[in-house]
Amino acid sequence: MARWPIYTTAPEIAKVVERLRRPWHQTYMVMFSSYLGGFITDPALWSVPPDDHMVHRGDGVFEAFKIVNGRIYCLDAHLARLKASAAAIDLTLPPEFEQIVDIVGEAFFLGQASDVLVRVNVSRGPGSFTVNPYEAQRAELYVTTTLLRRPSDYVYAQGVKAWTAPFPAQTAFAHIKSFNYLPQVLAKKAALDQGADYVISFDENDLLTEGATENALVVTQDQELLAPSYERVLKGVTLGRVLAHAQDLVKDGRLKWAGLRDISRQKIEKEAQELFLTASTFDVLAVTNWNGQPVGDGKVGPIVQELTRRLNDEIHSDNPFTLNLLS
């Protein structure tokens, strides 16, 4: 019978911290925990109680946004969506959330990196291992910062491969950014197993939904830019900025129309000139190969290139959509 160490005190745990370090900790920087009441700069000490309902039931909501060259991109939109997600599951935000901007700013300066991915997690909190949300004592706030990892220039220039999820997307709670991501995990795994980079899902009516953590859009041969209706997908923050810039392309005559619409798989197969994904981490990525077949001419299209340029300019300048922590 195996004999394992028994730890009963904090000093005993402290002795094993060094062997808790992992290679991926190199990209981890700072964690704020309302449960512990402060910041933790050693990733080996990051922790969440196992009885936190976020951990054992997925009961909580989150947001992820980036800081580029000291500028937080679309902070207000991300926080508004987090509040809406919390309200949708009747989750009261903890009092620490009132200082969220200060917490993010402090974590950024403690991490000493200019390009950061910030993840804001709000959990139902610890208290029992049941599904009863009323047994959680109070909501908790966990904020983490990690180095922002973006695709290489080669990936942006060549595009990515995508594969269709092998099962219909679950859309009932698509508007809530919760921790329940098991369907997305399995869909992503299926795509990776096929040698693809990303997954694209459809609902039970064969209408386009989204990727595992990305929104999906189409540019048709008639020069219409289409995104799925918000009834069946998460309303992406980057997607919102893409659609705003797309309206400018309509005014310029580079697109005939841009907006939300039901998009069938058949329409994509027959009419897609460009297929692309949007997300906070990478902004815009062209899908140049879908299910083993080229999309359009198999190259990154002009609309994706223009949207990428416009977003990049917006992210790197002072404007209403960025909060400059360095000013």
ABEGO torsion letter per residue (X at the ends): XBBBBBBABAAAAAAAAAAABBAAAAABABBBBAAAGEBBABAAABBBBAABAAAAAGBEBBBBBBBBGGBBBGAAAAAAAAAAAAAAAGBBBBAAAAAAAAAAAAAAAAAGBABBBBBBBBBAEBGEABABAAABABBBBBBBBBBBBBBBAAAAAAEBBBBBBABBBBAAAAABBBABAAAAAAAAAAAAAAGBABBBBBBAAGBBBBBAABBBBBBBAAGBBBBBBAAABBBBAAAAAAAAAAAAAAAAGABABBEBBBBBAAAAAAABABBBBBBAAAGBBBBABBGGBBBEAGBBBAAAAAAAAAAAAAAABBBAABBBAAX
